Amino acid sequence: MPKIKTNSSAKKRFKVTGSGKIKRRHAFTSHILTKKSKKRKRRLAKAAIVHPSEVRRIKKMLNI
């Protein structure tokens, strides 16, 4: 039986925490930053936890 490959795009975008939760980056942080407030940009810069409804799908892509 061959090994199952990890989805390359998923492994670049997600990290697993020590407790098993999946971390992700926020969207809307790459360009057109002048119209966004400092507060909003600060909040978007921090990592977020993946929503429980998406966890199963992402874990499947990461082979966890």
N, CA, C and O atoms as CSV, one atom per row, in Angstrom:
chain,resi,resn,atom,element,x,y,z
A,1,MET,N,N,0.857,-1.186,0.000
A,1,MET,CA,C,0.000,0.000,0.000
A,1,MET,C,C,0.898,1.244,0.000
A,1,MET,O,O,1.737,1.380,0.891
A,2,PRO,N,N,0.749,2.159,-0.975
A,2,PRO,CA,C,1.601,3.355,-0.998
A,2,PRO,C,C,1.206,4.351,0.087
A,2,PRO,O,O,0.094,4.322,0.613
A,3,LYS,N,N,2.148,5.227,0.401
A,3,LYS,CA,C,1.875,6.272,1.384
A,3,LYS,C,C,0.909,7.288,0.785
A,3,LYS,O,O,0.885,7.489,-0.429
A,4,ILE,N,N,0.115,7.927,1.641
A,4,ILE,CA,C,-0.812,8.963,1.182
A,4,ILE,C,C,-0.079,10.295,1.195
A,4,ILE,O,O,0.549,10.658,2.190
A,5,LYS,N,N,-0.161,11.016,0.092
A,5,LYS,CA,C,0.524,12.304,0.006
A,5,LYS,C,C,-0.263,13.383,0.740
A,5,LYS,O,O,-1.494,13.390,0.737
A,6,THR,N,N,0.477,14.296,1.370
A,6,THR,CA,C,-0.116,15.460,2.021
A,6,THR,C,C,-0.406,16.494,0.946
A,6,THR,O,O,0.385,16.659,0.018
A,7,ASN,N,N,-1.516,17.184,1.057
A,7,ASN,CA,C,-1.854,18.246,0.116
A,7,ASN,C,C,-0.864,19.398,0.307
A,7,ASN,O,O,-0.778,19.975,1.392
A,8,SER,N,N,-0.117,19.730,-0.753
A,8,SER,CA,C,0.952,20.735,-0.665
A,8,SER,C,C,0.442,22.122,-0.294
A,8,SER,O,O,1.087,22.832,0.477
A,9,SER,N,N,-0.712,22.513,-0.837
A,9,SER,CA,C,-1.240,23.838,-0.517
A,9,SER,C,C,-1.665,23.918,0.943
A,9,SER,O,O,-1.517,24.960,1.582
A,10,ALA,N,N,-2.192,22.816,1.469
A,10,ALA,CA,C,-2.641,22.797,2.868
A,10,ALA,C,C,-1.462,22.848,3.831
A,10,ALA,O,O,-1.526,23.542,4.846
A,11,LYS,N,N,-0.394,22.129,3.531
A,11,LYS,CA,C,0.738,22.113,4.463
A,11,LYS,C,C,1.433,23.467,4.549
A,11,LYS,O,O,2.090,23.769,5.545
A,12,LYS,N,N,1.286,24.291,3.492
A,12,LYS,CA,C,1.864,25.636,3.508
A,12,LYS,C,C,0.994,26.619,4.293
A,12,LYS,O,O,1.498,27.622,4.799
A,13,ARG,N,N,-0.303,26.339,4.397
A,13,ARG,CA,C,-1.242,27.295,4.977
A,13,ARG,C,C,-1.669,27.009,6.412
A,13,ARG,O,O,-2.123,27.917,7.109
A,14,PHE,N,N,-1.533,25.777,6.862
A,14,PHE,CA,C,-2.026,25.410,8.186
A,14,PHE,C,C,-0.948,24.801,9.066
A,14,PHE,O,O,-0.045,24.117,8.583
A,15,LYS,N,N,-1.056,25.063,10.383
A,15,LYS,CA,C,-0.151,24.474,11.369
A,15,LYS,C,C,-1.021,23.872,12.471
A,15,LYS,O,O,-2.092,24.391,12.784
A,16,VAL,N,N,-0.552,22.785,13.047
A,16,VAL,CA,C,-1.287,22.133,14.121
A,16,VAL,C,C,-0.683,22.571,15.453
A,16,VAL,O,O,0.535,22.528,15.625
A,17,THR,N,N,-1.526,22.992,16.394
A,17,THR,CA,C,-1.060,23.413,17.718
A,17,THR,C,C,-0.807,22.181,18.581
A,17,THR,O,O,-1.140,21.061,18.195
A,18,GLY,N,N,-0.223,22.397,19.736
A,18,GLY,CA,C,0.057,21.300,20.649
A,18,GLY,C,C,-1.181,20.571,21.115
A,18,GLY,O,O,-1.142,19.365,21.362
A,19,SER,N,N,-2.287,21.299,21.238
A,19,SER,CA,C,-3.533,20.683,21.689
A,19,SER,C,C,-4.328,20.053,20.541
A,19,SER,O,O,-5.401,19.492,20.765
A,20,GLY,N,N,-3.799,20.145,19.302
A,20,GLY,CA,C,-4.444,19.507,18.163
A,20,GLY,C,C,-5.356,20.404,17.349
A,20,GLY,O,O,-5.965,19.955,16.378
A,21,LYS,N,N,-5.456,21.689,17.741
A,21,LYS,CA,C,-6.261,22.625,16.959
A,21,LYS,C,C,-5.456,23.023,15.719
A,21,LYS,O,O,-4.237,22.861,15.682
A,22,ILE,N,N,-6.150,23.543,14.714
A,22,ILE,CA,C,-5.473,23.947,13.483
A,22,ILE,C,C,-5.476,25.462,13.379
A,22,ILE,O,O,-6.522,26.106,13.460
A,23,LYS,N,N,-4.265,26.027,13.196
A,23,LYS,CA,C,-4.096,27.468,13.074
A,23,LYS,C,C,-4.095,27.854,11.606
A,23,LYS,O,O,-3.661,27.088,10.747
A,24,ARG,N,N,-4.596,29.073,11.327
A,24,ARG,CA,C,-4.593,29.599,9.967
A,24,ARG,C,C,-4.318,31.094,10.014
A,24,ARG,O,O,-4.402,31.714,11.074
A,25,ARG,N,N,-3.989,31.671,8.862
A,25,ARG,CA,C,-3.817,33.119,8.761
A,25,ARG,C,C,-5.137,33.758,8.348
A,25,ARG,O,O,-5.992,33.111,7.744
A,26,HIS,N,N,-5.290,35.018,8.678
A,26,HIS,CA,C,-6.468,35.756,8.240
A,26,HIS,C,C,-6.311,36.173,6.776
A,26,HIS,O,O,-5.194,36.318,6.278
A,27,ALA,N,N,-7.425,36.360,6.106
A,27,ALA,CA,C,-7.428,36.876,4.736
A,27,ALA,C,C,-7.368,38.407,4.783
A,27,ALA,O,O,-7.430,38.998,5.861
A,28,PHE,N,N,-7.252,39.033,3.641
A,28,PHE,CA,C,-7.270,40.498,3.477
A,28,PHE,C,C,-6.079,41.188,4.131
A,28,PHE,O,O,-6.235,42.272,4.693
A,29,THR,N,N,-4.890,40.583,4.073
A,29,THR,CA,C,-3.714,41.201,4.705
A,29,THR,C,C,-2.607,41.529,3.715
A,29,THR,O,O,-1.581,42.084,4.108
A,30,SER,N,N,-2.788,41.200,2.445
A,30,SER,CA,C,-1.661,41.309,1.515
A,30,SER,C,C,-1.549,42.645,0.774
A,30,SER,O,O,-0.436,43.114,0.536
A,31,HIS,N,N,-2.653,43.256,0.410
A,31,HIS,CA,C,-2.569,44.523,-0.327
A,31,HIS,C,C,-3.808,45.370,-0.063
A,31,HIS,O,O,-4.746,44.934,0.605
A,32,ILE,N,N,-3.795,46.594,-0.600
A,32,ILE,CA,C,-4.831,47.606,-0.344
A,32,ILE,C,C,-4.984,47.807,1.173
A,32,ILE,O,O,-6.081,47.714,1.723
A,33,LEU,N,N,-3.859,48.082,1.819
A,33,LEU,CA,C,-3.862,48.222,3.275
A,33,LEU,C,C,-4.116,49.657,3.729
A,33,LEU,O,O,-4.345,49.892,4.915
A,34,THR,N,N,-4.078,50.617,2.808
A,34,THR,CA,C,-4.223,52.026,3.194
A,34,THR,C,C,-5.613,52.345,3.716
A,34,THR,O,O,-5.759,53.184,4.606
A,35,LYS,N,N,-6.631,51.696,3.184
A,35,LYS,CA,C,-8.001,51.988,3.622
A,35,LYS,C,C,-8.420,51.210,4.863
A,35,LYS,O,O,-9.493,51.452,5.416
A,36,LYS,N,N,-7.577,50.276,5.302
A,36,LYS,CA,C,-7.893,49.491,6.495
A,36,LYS,C,C,-7.296,50.170,7.722
A,36,LYS,O,O,-6.176,50.678,7.674
A,37,SER,N,N,-8.040,50.175,8.811
A,37,SER,CA,C,-7.569,50.842,10.021
A,37,SER,C,C,-6.420,50.061,10.660
A,37,SER,O,O,-6.257,48.866,10.414
A,38,LYS,N,N,-5.635,50.745,11.476
A,38,LYS,CA,C,-4.516,50.102,12.171
A,38,LYS,C,C,-5.019,48.971,13.058
A,38,LYS,O,O,-4.410,47.905,13.147
A,39,LYS,N,N,-6.142,49.232,13.710
A,39,LYS,CA,C,-6.737,48.233,14.595
A,39,LYS,C,C,-7.113,46.970,13.825
A,39,LYS,O,O,-6.868,45.855,14.284
A,40,ARG,N,N,-7.704,47.158,12.660
A,40,ARG,CA,C,-8.112,46.026,11.826
A,40,ARG,C,C,-6.894,45.243,11.328
A,40,ARG,O,O,-6.898,44.012,11.335
A,41,LYS,N,N,-5.856,45.959,10.899
A,41,LYS,CA,C,-4.643,45.297,10.401
A,41,LYS,C,C,-3.934,44.529,11.510
A,41,LYS,O,O,-3.394,43.448,11.275
A,42,ARG,N,N,-3.936,45.082,12.703
A,42,ARG,CA,C,-3.331,44.409,13.865
A,42,ARG,C,C,-4.067,43.112,14.168
A,42,ARG,O,O,-3.450,42.078,14.426
A,43,ARG,N,N,-5.385,43.180,14.134
A,43,ARG,CA,C,-6.206,42.009,14.408
A,43,ARG,C,C,-6.026,40.931,13.336
A,43,ARG,O,O,-5.985,39.741,13.647
A,44,LEU,N,N,-5.922,41.348,12.090
A,44,LEU,CA,C,-5.749,40.409,10.983
A,44,LEU,C,C,-4.363,39.761,10.969
A,44,LEU,O,O,-4.193,38.668,10.428
A,45,ALA,N,N,-3.377,40.430,11.560
A,45,ALA,CA,C,-2.013,39.907,11.567
A,45,ALA,C,C,-1.870,38.673,12.454
A,45,ALA,O,O,-0.989,37.843,12.231
A,46,LYS,N,N,-2.731,38.556,13.450
A,46,LYS,CA,C,-2.658,37.419,14.373
A,46,LYS,C,C,-3.278,36.174,13.749
A,46,LYS,O,O,-4.174,36.261,12.909
A,47,ALA,N,N,-2.791,35.036,14.170
A,47,ALA,CA,C,-3.315,33.765,13.663
A,47,ALA,C,C,-4.707,33.511,14.220
A,47,ALA,O,O,-5.074,34.034,15.273
A,48,ALA,N,N,-5.472,32.707,13.505
A,48,ALA,CA,C,-6.816,32.338,13.936
A,48,ALA,C,C,-6.918,30.822,13.986
A,48,ALA,O,O,-6.108,30.114,13.388
A,49,ILE,N,N,-7.900,30.341,14.689
A,49,ILE,CA,C,-8.160,28.900,14.769
A,49,ILE,C,C,-9.225,28.557,13.732
A,49,ILE,O,O,-10.210,29.279,13.576
A,50,VAL,N,N,-9.017,27.454,13.031
A,50,VAL,CA,C,-9.956,27.009,12.003
A,50,VAL,C,C,-11.287,26.641,12.653
A,50,VAL,O,O,-11.319,26.041,13.727
A,51,HIS,N,N,-12.380,27.005,11.995
A,51,HIS,CA,C,-13.724,26.729,12.501
A,51,HIS,C,C,-13.959,25.220,12.579
A,51,HIS,O,O,-13.540,24.477,11.691
A,52,PRO,N,N,-14.630,24.767,13.642
A,52,PRO,CA,C,-14.859,23.319,13.822
A,52,PRO,C,C,-15.488,22.598,12.633
A,52,PRO,O,O,-15.220,21.417,12.413
A,53,SER,N,N,-16.318,23.296,11.868
A,53,SER,CA,C,-16.963,22.657,10.714
A,53,SER,C,C,-15.978,22.364,9.576
A,53,SER,O,O,-16.269,21.538,8.710
A,54,GLU,N,N,-14.825,23.026,9.567
A,54,GLU,CA,C,-13.822,22.836,8.512
A,54,GLU,C,C,-12.685,21.917,8.936
A,54,GLU,O,O,-11.907,21.470,8.093
A,55,VAL,N,N,-12.576,21.627,10.236
A,55,VAL,CA,C,-11.427,20.883,10.770
A,55,VAL,C,C,-11.277,19.507,10.116
A,55,VAL,O,O,-10.170,19.114,9.746
A,56,ARG,N,N,-12.368,18.785,9.975
A,56,ARG,CA,C,-12.309,17.426,9.421
A,56,ARG,C,C,-11.741,17.426,8.000
A,56,ARG,O,O,-10.938,16.561,7.651
A,57,ARG,N,N,-12.154,18.388,7.190
A,57,ARG,CA,C,-11.703,18.498,5.804
A,57,ARG,C,C,-10.211,18.800,5.729
A,57,ARG,O,O,-9.496,18.212,4.918
A,58,ILE,N,N,-9.736,19.726,6.581
A,58,ILE,CA,C,-8.329,20.124,6.573
A,58,ILE,C,C,-7.444,19.007,7.124
A,58,ILE,O,O,-6.354,18.764,6.606
A,59,LYS,N,N,-7.909,18.334,8.167
A,59,LYS,CA,C,-7.146,17.206,8.710
A,59,LYS,C,C,-6.969,16.103,7.675
A,59,LYS,O,O,-5.937,15.433,7.638
A,60,LYS,N,N,-7.975,15.921,6.841
A,60,LYS,CA,C,-7.900,14.939,5.766
A,60,LYS,C,C,-6.831,15.337,4.742
A,60,LYS,O,O,-6.100,14.484,4.238
A,61,MET,N,N,-6.746,16.625,4.443
A,61,MET,CA,C,-5.732,17.113,3.508
A,61,MET,C,C,-4.331,16.988,4.081
A,61,MET,O,O,-3.371,16.748,3.348
A,62,LEU,N,N,-4.216,17.154,5.422
A,62,LEU,CA,C,-2.906,17.085,6.090
A,62,LEU,C,C,-2.547,15.668,6.529
A,62,LEU,O,O,-1.448,15.438,7.035
A,63,ASN,N,N,-3.454,14.728,6.342
A,63,ASN,CA,C,-3.255,13.326,6.771
A,63,ASN,C,C,-2.967,13.213,8.256
A,63,ASN,O,O,-2.017,12.547,8.666
A,64,ILE,N,N,-3.792,13.867,9.057
A,64,ILE,CA,C,-3.633,13.810,10.526
A,64,ILE,C,C,-4.620,12.804,11.066
A,64,ILE,O,O,-4.676,12.582,12.275
